[in-house]
Amino acid sequence: MSEPAARAVGERRTPTKGDAQRARIIDALVELLDTHPIAEVSVMRIAKQAGITRPTFYVYFESKYAVLAAAVDNVWKQFKTARFPIAAVDPQLTPAEVTRRLTDSAVQVWSRHHRLIAAVLEARSSDEQLARLWDGLLEQNREQIRSVLELLRAAGHIRPVSDDLPALVEALFGMTVWSLVNSTWPDDPGESDPHQRLADVISAIWLASVWGVAPDSDHR
């Protein structure tokens, strides 16, 4: 979902013609990334895909990397929506259920946008602004998780394997991102879904490390 559609859900302001044009440019890049690595995608090709001229492109973005940054920012908003606040989870859910829901949501969003994310990782060495955006998004997400887990530990709801919770979260979060980045994401996973296997493993590690229980536990 591009910006006008996403914004219509959360804001009252009616999308403008400029919003729609900007969204078409973002969508054009995302479509091109389905078949081309970011290194092969030029501003001219994005403009052609979006049905606009090159000068019109520059009205909205200064480079293809700026479009890529806007696209990944949209995806990160989906991550934030999918990762509902842990503190607001139904208290009737077990830690295993909470962890699995969070993990499944993250894996599903990453799976849908893995080509875009791969393009960001490939291009961040070429664009400092894009690199800062990506690092900032990771840091923001990591800190949100740490803050919530600090509250849960203070309330006695979790039993982390380490007293150094910030370091534990950093290690677990880094492991999770590394696993997502380095996994294979087939378009048609078939009966043996690697996405589910990955979610199983990530869930089990977070569950054991943070809550101190096994995946099949009904501990509350």
The 8 nearest C-alpha neighbors of each residue, nearest first, counted from 0:
[[1, 4, 5, 2, 73, 3, 26, 74],
 [0, 2, 22, 4, 3, 5, 26, 73],
 [1, 3, 5, 4, 6, 22, 0, 73],
 [4, 2, 6, 5, 14, 1, 7, 18],
 [5, 3, 7, 6, 2, 1, 0, 8],
 [6, 4, 2, 7, 8, 3, 1, 0],
 [5, 7, 3, 8, 9, 4, 10, 2],
 [8, 6, 4, 10, 5, 9, 3, 11],
 [7, 9, 6, 5, 10, 4, 11, 3],
 [8, 10, 6, 7, 5, 11, 12, 4],
 [11, 9, 7, 6, 12, 8, 13, 5],
 [10, 12, 13, 7, 9, 8, 6, 14],
 [13, 11, 10, 14, 7, 6, 15, 9],
 [12, 14, 11, 15, 7, 10, 3, 6],
 [15, 13, 3, 18, 12, 16, 19, 7],
 [16, 14, 18, 17, 13, 19, 3, 20],
 [17, 15, 19, 18, 20, 14, 21, 3],
 [16, 18, 20, 15, 19, 21, 14, 59],
 [19, 17, 15, 21, 16, 20, 14, 3],
 [18, 20, 22, 16, 17, 21, 23, 3],
 [21, 19, 17, 23, 22, 18, 16, 24],
 [20, 22, 18, 24, 19, 23, 17, 59],
 [21, 23, 19, 25, 24, 20, 1, 2],
 [24, 22, 26, 20, 25, 21, 49, 27],
 [23, 25, 27, 21, 22, 49, 26, 28],
 [26, 24, 22, 28, 27, 23, 66, 70],
 [27, 25, 23, 29, 24, 28, 22, 30],
 [28, 26, 24, 30, 49, 25, 48, 29],
 [27, 29, 31, 25, 30, 26, 45, 32],
 [28, 30, 26, 32, 31, 27, 25, 115],
 [31, 29, 27, 28, 32, 33, 26, 34],
 [30, 32, 28, 33, 29, 34, 35, 27],
 [31, 33, 35, 29, 34, 30, 36, 28],
 [34, 32, 31, 30, 35, 114, 29, 36],
 [33, 35, 32, 31, 36, 30, 114, 29],
 [34, 36, 32, 31, 33, 39, 37, 40],
 [37, 35, 38, 39, 32, 118, 40, 34],
 [36, 38, 40, 39, 118, 35, 32, 122],
 [39, 37, 36, 40, 122, 41, 35, 121],
 [40, 38, 37, 36, 35, 41, 44, 32],
 [41, 39, 37, 38, 44, 35, 36, 42],
 [42, 40, 44, 43, 45, 39, 63, 38],
 [41, 43, 45, 44, 63, 46, 40, 62],
 [44, 42, 46, 41, 45, 53, 47, 52],
 [43, 45, 47, 41, 46, 42, 48, 40],
 [46, 44, 48, 42, 47, 43, 28, 27],
 [47, 45, 49, 43, 51, 44, 48, 53],
 [48, 46, 50, 44, 49, 45, 51, 43],
 [47, 49, 45, 27, 46, 50, 44, 51],
 [50, 48, 46, 27, 47, 24, 51, 23],
 [51, 49, 47, 48, 46, 52, 23, 45],
 [52, 50, 46, 49, 47, 55, 53, 56],
 [51, 53, 55, 54, 46, 56, 47, 50],
 [52, 54, 56, 55, 46, 43, 57, 51],
 [55, 53, 57, 56, 52, 58, 51, 46],
 [56, 54, 58, 52, 57, 53, 51, 59],
 [57, 55, 53, 54, 58, 59, 46, 60],
 [56, 58, 60, 59, 54, 55, 61, 53],
 [57, 59, 55, 56, 60, 54, 61, 53],
 [58, 60, 57, 56, 21, 61, 55, 17],
 [61, 59, 57, 62, 65, 58, 56, 66],
 [60, 62, 57, 65, 59, 63, 58, 56],
 [63, 61, 64, 65, 60, 66, 42, 57],
 [62, 64, 66, 65, 42, 67, 41, 61],
 [63, 65, 67, 62, 66, 68, 129, 126],
 [64, 66, 68, 62, 67, 63, 60, 69],
 [67, 65, 69, 63, 64, 68, 25, 70],
 [66, 68, 64, 70, 65, 69, 71, 63],
 [67, 69, 65, 71, 66, 70, 129, 64],
 [70, 68, 72, 66, 67, 71, 65, 73],
 [69, 71, 67, 73, 72, 68, 25, 66],
 [70, 72, 74, 73, 68, 69, 75, 67],
 [71, 73, 75, 69, 74, 70, 68, 76],
 [74, 72, 70, 76, 71, 75, 69, 77],
 [75, 73, 71, 77, 76, 72, 70, 78],
 [74, 76, 78, 72, 77, 73, 71, 79],
 [75, 77, 79, 73, 74, 78, 80, 72],
 [76, 78, 80, 74, 75, 79, 81, 73],
 [79, 77, 75, 81, 76, 80, 82, 105],
 [78, 80, 76, 82, 77, 81, 75, 83],
 [81, 79, 77, 78, 82, 83, 76, 75],
 [80, 82, 78, 104, 79, 83, 77, 105],
 [83, 81, 79, 80, 101, 78, 84, 104],
 [82, 84, 81, 80, 85, 79, 101, 87],
 [85, 83, 87, 86, 82, 88, 147, 79],
 [84, 86, 88, 87, 83, 147, 97, 82],
 [85, 87, 84, 88, 147, 151, 150, 148],
 [88, 86, 84, 85, 89, 83, 90, 147],
 [89, 87, 85, 86, 90, 84, 97, 92],
 [88, 90, 91, 92, 87, 97, 86, 85],
 [91, 89, 92, 88, 93, 87, 219, 86],
 [90, 92, 89, 93, 219, 88, 94, 96],
 [93, 91, 90, 89, 96, 97, 94, 219],
 [92, 94, 219, 96, 95, 217, 218, 97],
 [95, 93, 97, 96, 98, 219, 92, 210],
 [94, 96, 98, 93, 97, 214, 99, 206],
 [97, 95, 93, 99, 94, 98, 92, 100],
 [98, 96, 94, 100, 95, 99, 93, 92],
 [99, 97, 95, 101, 96, 100, 202, 94],
 [98, 100, 102, 96, 101, 97, 202, 103],
 [101, 99, 103, 97, 102, 98, 96, 104],
 [100, 102, 98, 104, 99, 103, 82, 97],
 [101, 103, 99, 105, 104, 100, 198, 202],
 [102, 104, 106, 100, 105, 101, 99, 198],
 [103, 105, 107, 101, 102, 81, 106, 100],
 [104, 106, 102, 108, 107, 103, 109, 78],
 [105, 107, 109, 103, 108, 104, 110, 102],
 [108, 106, 110, 104, 109, 105, 103, 111],
 [107, 109, 111, 105, 110, 106, 104, 112],
 [110, 108, 106, 112, 113, 107, 111, 105],
 [111, 109, 107, 113, 108, 112, 106, 184],
 [112, 110, 108, 109, 113, 107, 114, 106],
 [113, 111, 109, 115, 110, 114, 116, 108],
 [112, 114, 116, 110, 109, 115, 117, 111],
 [115, 113, 117, 116, 112, 118, 32, 33],
 [114, 116, 118, 112, 117, 113, 119, 29],
 [115, 117, 119, 113, 118, 114, 112, 120],
 [116, 118, 114, 120, 115, 119, 113, 121],
 [119, 117, 121, 115, 116, 120, 37, 122],
 [120, 118, 116, 122, 121, 117, 123, 115],
 [119, 121, 117, 118, 123, 122, 116, 124],
 [120, 122, 118, 119, 123, 117, 124, 37],
 [123, 121, 119, 125, 124, 120, 118, 126],
 [122, 124, 130, 126, 125, 129, 120, 119],
 [123, 125, 122, 126, 130, 127, 121, 120],
 [126, 124, 122, 123, 127, 121, 130, 129],
 [125, 127, 123, 129, 128, 124, 130, 122],
 [126, 128, 130, 129, 131, 123, 125, 124],
 [129, 127, 131, 130, 126, 132, 123, 65],
 [128, 130, 132, 126, 131, 127, 123, 68],
 [129, 131, 123, 127, 133, 128, 132, 134],
 [132, 130, 128, 134, 129, 133, 135, 127],
 [131, 133, 129, 135, 130, 134, 136, 128],
 [134, 132, 136, 130, 135, 131, 129, 137],
 [133, 135, 131, 137, 136, 132, 130, 138],
 [136, 134, 138, 132, 133, 137, 131, 139],
 [137, 135, 139, 133, 138, 134, 132, 140],
 [136, 138, 140, 134, 135, 139, 141, 133],
 [139, 137, 135, 141, 140, 136, 142, 134],
 [140, 138, 136, 142, 137, 141, 135, 143],
 [139, 141, 143, 137, 138, 142, 136, 144],
 [140, 142, 138, 144, 143, 139, 137, 145],
 [143, 141, 145, 139, 144, 140, 146, 138],
 [144, 142, 140, 146, 145, 141, 139, 147],
 [143, 145, 141, 147, 142, 146, 148, 140],
 [144, 146, 142, 148, 143, 147, 149, 168],
 [147, 145, 149, 143, 148, 144, 142, 150],
 [146, 148, 150, 144, 149, 145, 151, 143],
 [147, 149, 151, 145, 150, 146, 152, 144],
 [150, 148, 146, 152, 147, 151, 145, 153],
 [151, 149, 153, 147, 148, 152, 154, 146],
 [150, 152, 148, 154, 156, 153, 149, 157],
 [153, 151, 155, 149, 157, 154, 150, 156],
 [152, 154, 150, 155, 151, 149, 156, 148],
 [155, 153, 151, 152, 156, 150, 157, 149],
 [154, 156, 152, 153, 157, 151, 158, 150],
 [155, 157, 151, 154, 152, 158, 210, 153],
 [158, 156, 210, 152, 155, 159, 209, 151],
 [157, 159, 210, 211, 209, 160, 152, 156],
 [160, 158, 209, 161, 208, 210, 157, 211],
 [159, 161, 208, 209, 158, 211, 162, 207],
 [162, 160, 163, 159, 164, 167, 208, 166],
 [161, 163, 164, 159, 160, 167, 165, 166],
 [164, 162, 161, 166, 165, 167, 159, 168],
 [163, 165, 167, 166, 162, 168, 161, 159],
 [166, 164, 168, 167, 163, 169, 145, 142],
 [167, 165, 169, 164, 168, 163, 170, 161],
 [168, 166, 164, 170, 169, 165, 171, 163],
 [169, 167, 171, 165, 170, 166, 172, 164],
 [168, 170, 166, 172, 167, 171, 173, 165],
 [171, 169, 167, 173, 168, 172, 174, 166],
 [172, 170, 174, 168, 173, 169, 167, 175],
 [171, 173, 175, 169, 174, 170, 168, 176],
 [172, 174, 170, 176, 175, 171, 169, 177],
 [175, 173, 171, 177, 172, 176, 178, 170],
 [174, 176, 172, 178, 173, 177, 171, 179],
 [175, 177, 179, 173, 178, 174, 180, 172],
 [178, 176, 180, 174, 175, 179, 173, 181],
 [179, 177, 175, 181, 176, 180, 182, 174],
 [178, 180, 176, 182, 177, 181, 175, 109],
 [181, 179, 177, 178, 182, 176, 117, 113],
 [180, 182, 178, 179, 177, 183, 176, 184],
 [183, 181, 179, 180, 178, 184, 197, 177],
 [184, 182, 185, 181, 193, 180, 179, 194],
 [183, 185, 182, 110, 186, 113, 194, 188],
 [186, 184, 187, 188, 183, 193, 110, 189],
 [185, 187, 188, 184, 110, 111, 189, 183],
 [186, 188, 185, 189, 184, 192, 190, 191],
 [187, 189, 192, 185, 186, 191, 190, 193],
 [190, 188, 187, 191, 192, 185, 193, 186],
 [189, 191, 192, 188, 193, 187, 195, 194],
 [192, 190, 189, 193, 188, 196, 195, 194],
 [191, 193, 188, 194, 195, 190, 189, 196],
 [194, 192, 196, 195, 197, 191, 188, 184],
 [195, 193, 197, 192, 196, 198, 106, 184],
 [196, 194, 198, 197, 193, 192, 199, 103],
 [195, 197, 193, 199, 198, 194, 200, 192],
 [196, 198, 194, 200, 195, 199, 193, 201],
 [197, 199, 195, 201, 196, 200, 102, 202],
 [200, 198, 196, 202, 197, 201, 195, 203],
 [199, 201, 203, 197, 202, 198, 204, 196],
 [202, 200, 198, 204, 203, 199, 197, 205],
 [203, 201, 199, 205, 200, 204, 99, 98],
 [202, 204, 206, 200, 201, 214, 205, 207],
 [203, 205, 201, 207, 206, 202, 208, 200],
 [206, 204, 208, 202, 207, 203, 209, 201],
 [205, 207, 203, 210, 204, 209, 208, 202],
 [206, 208, 211, 212, 204, 205, 210, 209],
 [209, 207, 205, 160, 159, 206, 211, 204],
 [210, 208, 159, 206, 205, 211, 207, 158],
 [211, 209, 157, 158, 206, 212, 207, 159],
 [210, 212, 207, 158, 209, 208, 159, 206],
 [211, 213, 207, 210, 206, 216, 214, 218],
 [212, 214, 216, 215, 207, 206, 203, 211],
 [215, 213, 203, 216, 95, 206, 212, 202],
 [216, 214, 213, 217, 95, 212, 218, 203],
 [215, 217, 213, 218, 214, 212, 95, 93],
 [216, 218, 93, 219, 215, 95, 94, 214],
 [219, 217, 216, 93, 94, 212, 95, 213],
 [218, 93, 94, 217, 92, 91, 90, 156]]
